[in-house]
Amino acid sequence: MRAIRFEEPGDADVLTLAELETPEPDPDEVLVEVAAAGVNFIDTYHRSGLYPMSLPSGIGLEGAGEVVAVGDEVTDRRPGDRVAWSDALGSYATHLTVPAERTVLLPDGIDAASGAATMLQGMTAHYLSHSTFQLDRGHTALVYAAAGGVGRLLVQLAKRRGARVLACTSTEEKAEHVRALGADEIVFYRDEDVAARAHELTDGTGVDVVYDSVGQATFESSLASLRPRGLMVLYGASSGPVPPTDPQVLARNGSLYLTRPTLGHYTATSDELAWRAGALFELQLAGQLELAIHARYPLAEAAQAHRDLESGTTSGKLLLEP
């Protein structure tokens, strides 16, 4: 088998293609031939050392493919099943072992690329809009990186729940994309005072919730955009980690709430994993959720995929296709 590995943290150049022995599944695992692996910002955090990990290591958490072998204790998966997953380290590979209970079956009509593009980013958008803050009619949400992989899906799910969406993006081209997805207002967050614009668009009140995946560069303006007792959801750090924050900042800005959620805590059980993924697949099959695959790369070009993702010029999902 072939897999992308890295031995020390650094820029995209530390990623290398290696030949490895194909593993055998443990009793509770399945061995999958990977058809598509998702490229996500968390992968760049692992690679750069922002999220430290034991090295050397494989990379990538998300993918889809076909089961080719099952462990002795696995009863609900069999060779030939098409599955997807969101939390199996080493997904940038031709083959991967995954705990069977952490896979979901792909329904007919959902191909491997769509499955891989749905899992991590789609379920993140789902838990943000359905669980971290249960959006409903009358709510106003400020969504950063609205033209990105999670952002595009989050805009659509927020609109389906009846919320008003203020979409932050960086270019007019990206703005056109998110308008087409239903965004009510566009905020060019690199050129405008985001907090002032958020208050202007809410008659001085502020928004109910901010979904911020940018981090360091936007944290203060995000807090200042909220209404009193609003919720700040920091779920990424594409501009770098947020420095330690005095909780009194939350008091001064209106008794705000702050959370730093992760997908693992919102798919902690196999039932919750199946529910979130299944809900997204149903919407896709009904033509009610638009996926956007920005680019596909061969496995050997994983480093270029990382460079493109970190450049801020992509719109939608990046996939490796081993």
C-alpha positions as CSV (number, residue, x, y, z in Angstrom):
1,M,0.0,0.0,0.0
2,R,1.0,3.7,-0.4
3,A,0.4,6.4,2.2
4,I,1.4,9.9,3.0
5,R,3.6,10.2,6.0
6,F,5.5,12.9,7.9
7,E,8.4,12.6,10.4
8,E,8.5,16.2,11.8
9,P,6.2,19.2,11.9
10,G,6.5,21.8,9.3
11,D,5.2,23.2,6.1
12,A,3.6,21.2,3.3
13,D,7.0,19.9,2.1
14,V,7.3,17.6,5.1
15,L,4.6,15.3,3.5
16,T,6.1,12.3,1.7
17,L,4.7,9.3,-0.1
18,A,5.8,6.0,1.4
19,E,5.4,2.3,0.5
20,L,4.1,0.3,3.5
21,E,2.9,-3.2,4.2
22,T,-0.9,-3.4,3.9
23,P,-2.3,-4.0,7.5
24,E,-4.6,-6.7,8.7
25,P,-7.8,-5.5,10.5
26,D,-8.0,-6.0,14.2
27,P,-11.0,-8.0,15.4
28,D,-13.2,-4.9,15.6
29,E,-11.9,-3.3,12.5
30,V,-12.5,-3.3,8.7
31,L,-9.8,-2.9,6.1
32,V,-10.9,-0.4,3.4
33,E,-9.5,0.3,0.0
34,V,-9.7,4.1,0.0
35,A,-11.4,5.7,-3.0
36,A,-11.3,9.3,-1.8
37,A,-9.8,11.1,1.3
38,G,-10.9,14.5,2.4
39,V,-8.3,17.3,2.9
40,N,-9.2,19.5,5.9
41,F,-7.7,22.3,8.0
42,I,-7.3,20.0,10.9
43,D,-4.8,18.0,8.8
44,T,-2.7,21.1,8.4
45,Y,-2.8,21.7,12.1
46,H,-1.5,18.2,12.7
47,R,1.2,18.7,10.0
48,S,2.3,22.1,11.3
49,G,2.5,21.0,15.0
50,L,-0.4,23.3,16.0
51,Y,-2.0,20.1,17.3
52,P,1.0,18.1,18.5
53,M,1.0,14.4,17.8
54,S,3.4,11.4,18.0
55,L,5.7,11.2,15.0
56,P,6.3,9.8,12.5
57,S,2.7,9.5,11.5
58,G,0.2,9.2,8.8
59,I,-2.2,12.0,8.2
60,G,-5.8,12.7,7.2
61,L,-9.0,11.7,9.1
62,E,-11.7,11.5,6.6
63,G,-12.5,9.3,3.6
64,A,-14.6,6.8,1.8
65,G,-14.0,3.5,0.0
66,E,-14.8,-0.2,-0.2
67,V,-14.4,-2.8,2.6
68,V,-12.0,-5.5,1.5
69,A,-11.6,-7.5,4.7
70,V,-13.3,-7.5,8.2
71,G,-12.1,-8.5,11.6
72,D,-13.3,-11.6,13.4
73,E,-15.7,-9.8,15.7
74,V,-17.3,-7.6,13.0
75,T,-20.9,-8.7,12.1
76,D,-22.4,-5.6,10.5
77,R,-19.9,-4.9,7.8
78,R,-18.8,-7.2,5.0
79,P,-16.4,-7.1,2.0
80,G,-17.9,-5.1,-0.8
81,D,-19.7,-2.6,1.5
82,R,-19.1,1.0,0.6
83,V,-18.4,3.0,3.7
84,A,-17.2,6.5,4.9
85,W,-15.6,7.8,8.1
86,S,-14.4,11.0,9.7
87,D,-12.0,10.1,12.5
88,A,-9.4,7.5,11.3
89,L,-5.9,8.9,11.3
90,G,-3.9,8.0,8.2
91,S,-6.7,8.4,5.7
92,Y,-4.3,9.7,3.0
93,A,-3.6,6.2,1.9
94,T,-4.6,3.5,-0.6
95,H,-5.7,1.2,2.3
96,L,-6.7,1.9,5.9
97,T,-8.0,0.0,8.9
98,V,-11.0,1.6,10.7
99,P,-13.0,0.5,13.7
100,A,-16.2,-0.9,12.1
101,E,-18.4,1.1,14.5
102,R,-16.8,4.4,13.3
103,T,-17.9,3.8,9.7
104,V,-21.2,4.6,8.1
105,L,-22.6,2.8,5.1
106,L,-22.9,4.9,1.9
107,P,-26.4,4.7,0.5
108,D,-27.0,4.0,-3.2
109,G,-26.7,7.3,-5.1
110,I,-23.9,8.6,-2.9
111,D,-20.5,8.0,-4.6
112,A,-17.2,7.8,-2.7
113,A,-16.2,11.4,-3.5
114,S,-19.5,12.7,-2.2
115,G,-19.2,10.5,0.9
116,A,-15.7,11.7,1.7
117,A,-16.8,15.3,1.1
118,T,-19.7,15.0,3.5
119,M,-18.3,13.4,6.6
120,L,-16.0,15.7,8.5
121,Q,-17.1,19.1,7.0
122,G,-20.8,18.1,6.6
123,M,-21.2,16.7,10.1
124,T,-19.4,19.7,11.5
125,A,-21.9,22.0,9.8
126,H,-24.7,19.7,11.1
127,Y,-23.6,19.8,14.8
128,L,-22.9,23.5,14.7
129,S,-26.4,24.3,13.4
130,H,-28.4,21.6,15.1
131,S,-26.7,21.0,18.4
132,T,-24.1,23.6,19.5
133,F,-26.7,26.3,18.8
134,Q,-30.1,25.0,17.7
135,L,-30.8,27.5,14.9
136,D,-34.4,28.4,14.3
137,R,-36.6,31.1,12.8
138,G,-35.8,34.5,14.2
139,H,-32.1,33.8,14.8
140,T,-29.3,35.6,13.0
141,A,-26.0,33.8,12.5
142,L,-22.6,35.3,11.4
143,V,-20.7,32.6,9.5
144,Y,-17.0,33.1,8.7
145,A,-15.3,31.5,5.7
146,A,-18.8,31.0,4.3
147,A,-17.4,29.9,0.9
148,G,-15.2,27.2,2.4
149,G,-15.9,23.6,2.8
150,V,-17.8,23.8,6.1
151,G,-19.0,27.3,5.5
152,R,-21.0,26.4,2.3
153,L,-22.7,23.6,4.1
154,L,-23.4,25.6,7.2
155,V,-25.0,28.4,5.2
156,Q,-27.4,25.9,3.6
157,L,-28.2,24.1,6.9
158,A,-28.8,27.4,8.7
159,K,-31.2,28.6,6.0
160,R,-33.0,25.2,6.1
161,R,-33.6,25.9,9.8
162,G,-35.0,29.3,9.1
163,A,-32.2,31.4,10.3
164,R,-30.9,34.7,8.8
165,V,-27.3,34.3,7.7
166,L,-24.7,37.0,7.5
167,A,-21.9,35.4,5.5
168,C,-18.3,36.5,5.9
169,T,-16.1,36.0,2.9
170,S,-13.1,37.7,1.2
171,T,-13.9,38.2,-2.5
172,E,-16.9,39.1,-4.7
173,E,-16.5,35.8,-6.6
174,K,-16.9,33.9,-3.3
175,A,-19.8,36.2,-2.3
176,E,-21.7,35.2,-5.5
177,H,-21.3,31.5,-4.4
178,V,-22.7,32.0,-1.0
179,R,-25.5,34.3,-2.2
180,A,-26.6,31.5,-4.4
181,L,-26.7,29.2,-1.4
182,G,-29.1,31.5,0.4
183,A,-27.0,33.9,2.4
184,D,-29.0,37.0,3.3
185,E,-26.1,39.4,3.6
186,I,-22.4,39.5,2.7
187,V,-19.7,40.8,5.0
188,F,-16.2,41.3,3.5
189,Y,-14.4,40.6,6.7
190,R,-10.9,41.6,5.4
191,D,-12.1,45.0,4.3
192,E,-15.0,45.9,6.7
193,D,-15.4,46.4,10.4
194,V,-17.2,43.1,11.0
195,A,-18.7,44.1,14.4
196,A,-20.0,47.4,13.1
197,R,-21.5,45.8,10.1
198,A,-23.1,43.0,12.2
199,H,-24.7,45.6,14.4
200,E,-25.8,47.7,11.4
201,L,-27.5,44.7,9.9
202,T,-29.3,43.8,13.2
203,D,-30.5,47.3,14.0
204,G,-27.9,47.7,16.7
205,T,-28.7,44.4,18.5
206,G,-25.9,42.1,17.4
207,V,-26.2,38.5,16.1
208,D,-27.3,35.5,18.2
209,V,-24.4,33.3,17.3
210,V,-21.0,33.6,15.5
211,Y,-19.5,30.6,13.8
212,D,-15.8,31.4,13.6
213,S,-13.2,29.1,12.0
214,V,-10.6,31.7,11.5
215,G,-9.4,32.2,15.1
216,Q,-6.7,34.7,16.0
217,A,-7.4,37.3,13.3
218,T,-11.2,37.5,14.0
219,F,-11.8,36.5,17.6
220,E,-12.2,40.0,19.0
221,S,-14.5,41.2,16.2
222,S,-16.5,38.1,16.6
223,L,-17.2,38.7,20.3
224,A,-18.0,42.3,19.5
225,S,-20.6,41.2,16.9
226,L,-22.8,39.3,19.4
227,R,-25.9,40.4,21.1
228,P,-25.9,40.3,24.9
229,R,-25.9,36.6,26.0
230,G,-25.0,35.6,22.5
231,L,-22.9,32.5,21.7
232,M,-19.4,32.6,20.3
233,V,-18.6,29.3,18.6
234,L,-14.9,29.0,17.8
235,Y,-14.4,25.8,15.8
236,G,-11.2,26.4,13.9
237,A,-8.0,28.5,13.8
238,S,-7.0,29.0,10.1
239,S,-5.2,32.3,11.1
240,G,-3.6,30.8,14.2
241,P,-4.6,30.0,17.7
242,V,-6.5,32.5,19.9
243,P,-4.3,33.8,22.8
244,P,-5.5,33.1,26.4
245,T,-8.6,35.2,27.1
246,D,-9.7,36.9,30.4
247,P,-13.3,35.7,31.1
248,Q,-14.1,39.3,32.0
249,V,-14.0,40.0,28.3
250,L,-17.2,37.9,28.0
251,A,-18.8,40.0,30.7
252,R,-17.8,43.3,29.2
253,N,-19.2,42.3,25.8
254,G,-22.7,41.4,27.2
255,S,-22.4,38.2,29.4
256,L,-21.5,36.2,26.4
257,Y,-21.1,32.4,26.0
258,L,-18.0,30.9,24.5
259,T,-17.5,27.3,23.3
260,R,-14.7,25.5,21.4
261,P,-16.5,22.3,20.1
262,T,-15.0,19.4,18.2
263,L,-16.7,16.8,16.0
264,G,-15.6,13.9,18.1
265,H,-17.8,15.1,21.0
266,Y,-20.8,15.4,18.7
267,T,-20.4,11.9,17.2
268,A,-19.3,10.2,20.4
269,T,-21.6,7.2,19.8
270,S,-22.2,5.1,16.7
271,D,-25.9,6.1,16.8
272,E,-25.1,9.8,16.8
273,L,-22.6,9.3,14.0
274,A,-25.1,7.4,11.9
275,W,-27.8,10.1,12.6
276,R,-25.7,13.0,11.5
277,A,-24.3,11.3,8.4
278,G,-27.7,9.9,7.5
279,A,-29.4,13.2,7.7
280,L,-26.8,14.7,5.3
281,F,-27.1,11.8,2.8
282,E,-30.9,12.1,2.8
283,L,-30.6,15.8,1.9
284,Q,-28.2,15.1,-0.9
285,L,-30.3,12.4,-2.3
286,A,-33.3,14.7,-2.2
287,G,-31.3,17.4,-4.1
288,Q,-31.6,19.7,-1.0
289,L,-27.9,20.0,-0.1
290,E,-25.3,21.2,-2.6
291,L,-21.7,19.8,-2.3
292,A,-18.9,21.6,-4.0
293,I,-15.7,19.7,-4.8
294,H,-13.2,22.4,-5.6
295,A,-10.3,20.1,-6.7
296,R,-9.2,16.5,-6.8
297,Y,-5.5,15.4,-6.5
298,P,-3.6,12.2,-6.8
299,L,-2.3,10.9,-3.5
300,A,1.3,12.0,-4.4
301,E,0.1,15.6,-4.6
302,A,-1.0,15.9,-1.0
303,A,1.5,18.6,-0.3
304,Q,0.0,20.7,-3.1
305,A,-3.5,20.2,-1.7
306,H,-2.3,21.5,1.6
307,R,-0.7,24.6,0.0
308,D,-3.9,25.3,-1.9
309,L,-6.1,24.9,1.2
310,E,-3.9,27.2,3.2
311,S,-3.8,29.8,0.4
312,G,-7.3,30.9,1.1
313,T,-8.2,30.8,-2.6
314,T,-10.2,27.6,-2.6
315,S,-14.0,27.3,-2.4
316,G,-15.4,24.0,-1.5
317,K,-13.9,20.6,-0.8
318,L,-10.4,19.3,-1.7
319,L,-10.1,15.5,-2.2
320,L,-7.2,13.1,-2.6
321,E,-8.0,10.1,-4.8
322,P,-5.6,7.3,-4.2
